[in-house]
Structure formats: structure tokens, C-alpha cells
Amino acid sequence: MRDGRPDDSVTAPGQPLADAVAALDADVLALQELDRFQDRSGQVDQALVAAAAMDARDWRYATAGPGLRVYSGSEAGQGGPSHGIALLTRRPVLDWRVRRFAAAPLRLPLRVAGRPGLVMISDHPRAALAAVLQGPNGPFTVAAVHLSFVPPWNAAQLTALGRWIAGLPRPHLLLGDLNLPGPAPRLLLGSGWRDLARAPTYPAHRPRVQFDHVLAAGLGPGAVRAAATPAIPISDHRPLLVDVEL
């Protein structure tokens, strides 16, 4: 407040995320490194904020770390502080699936924002979410994941993820921060998979490496109408936005 009047410079917790999600105007959205009821992010349920901002028909949030938990919109306000991923959609959902991946049993030196030099960081368990969605021409499957930063642990997680969704309806779309650069994810998944967009996404202020991917299997040629990596002020990664005709 200033002199008893609202202070427009004070932003409500979660509002920058809501604004960024609304600006993307995505029909399907995969989000990584989300907080739920964490002090550092204003005690908000970031998955719920994002779902409201994009007017999602359905969504799931899965915790990363020990004790996998999955939450939906009907469980708003339940559970304690956590960190994880989410998959949100405006399309009708026919089925939800979730899978947990164990943490790599070692630490690696990484650069951490706000801390000088390299810091030894331990890995944590990961989760993957998959949804079978109803499209205009039939069902298709979307999977969201944030893979380990430890090679070759992340490569093994990716190949296991490909096998996990193999029996679900095609086309398959795989979205997320895979912590694998360039064409590596497509090569690891094998024949039949392709990148829908090749563009650097990290670091956000001057992207040089593509860690964030949208990959597809069973999608016809010419299905991609446009792709972009818009600058947004809420992440150290750029979002990868792909317009696909299904």
C-alpha cells in the first residue's frame, strides 16, 4: 500500500506464472520444477495456478522426490509442500498414467543460480505423467517428464519412458526438460521418433543448448505448422511452443 492506496508494484504470488501461461495459449502444457505450497514461491499451488490460467479441462501434478504423489484439481489444498511436474490439457482425457524413476546414486557438480562456482548436487527421484487424449481424428498420447541431470542415467530413463508408453494410442508426443542436448533424445528413442522443433532453450537470456524437447512418433509429415521459443520472465529455460495438426 502507498498512502492507503493499492501498490501496483506488488505482484500477487503466482501472477507472473499465470500471465506467462495465459500468453502461451497452449492446448497441452507440460511444466517442470513446479512448487506446491513452498515458502519460496509464496505458498501457492503452481499447477493449480497454471491450470486456471490456461482454462485446462483436466490436469495432474506429480511430486518429484521420495514418496511419489499425484494430485488433480479436485485435491486443491491437500498435501504438504512439494516440488514436481504437471501435465495440463484443454482436450478430453481418456486415461491417465504415472511412472516413477529412481534417483541416480551419485552427485554431480553443477552451476546454481546465485552461488559462485560449481556446487555438488544430489539427484532426486523423477516422475512421468502420460495422458491419452481425444483428438479430432481419434485418441493420441502425450507424456511429460523432467529427466535426471546425470548421464547416462537420463538416457536410461528416456528409453524406459519410450517403452512405457509404447502400447498407448498413437501418435505419441513426448514433452519436457530431458537434460539431453540436441538430437540425443530422438536418437535414444530410436526409429520412428522425430524432433518437432530444433531450437536452443537454455539459458533463457541467451539460449545456446536445447534441453527442452517436443518429440513425436506416428505423426504424419507436415503436421508441424509453427514452432517458437518465446522469452518469458519466470524461468531460466525458454518454453518450446509447437503448433501441431493432429
SULLINTA-V860920 format. One record per run of one state. SS is the DSSP state (2 for helix, 1 for strand, 0 for the rest). FROM is the first residue (numbers start at 1). TO is the last residue. If there is no record, write none. Layout:
ss/from/to
SS/FROM/TO
SS/FROM/TO
This chain:
ss/from/to
0/1/1
1/2/2
0/3/4
1/5/5
0/6/14
2/15/24
0/25/27
1/28/36
0/37/38
2/39/41
0/42/44
1/45/45
2/46/54
0/55/57
1/58/63
0/64/69
1/70/71
0/72/72
2/73/75
0/76/81
1/82/89
0/90/92
1/93/101
0/102/106
1/107/111
0/112/117
1/118/122
0/123/125
1/126/135
0/136/137
1/138/146
0/147/152
2/153/164
0/165/171
1/172/177
0/178/183
2/184/189
0/190/192
1/193/195
0/196/201
1/202/202
0/203/208
1/209/209
0/210/211
1/212/217
0/218/223
1/224/228
0/229/236
1/237/237
0/238/240
1/241/244
0/245/246
